[in-house]
């Protein structure tokens, strides 16, 4: 705890960028949740743009809007 799953349009992300994502998000979560780095998990999930609406937008943004901390403006 906590677990973060980042879904994004498919694109190449370098190992350095992945490390930067992990370090930046982990530091924030450690501070906010007062937890050790070892208990944090972060998933990067590429989604094909044509599947975004059916796999992300409808099930996670529209149908679970009550859980959103930040709402997209598209």
Secondary structure, 3 states (H helix, E strand, C coil): CCEEEEEEECCCCCHHHHHHHHHHHHHHHHHHHCCCHHHCEEEEEEECHHHHHHHHHHHHHHCCHHHCCCCCCC
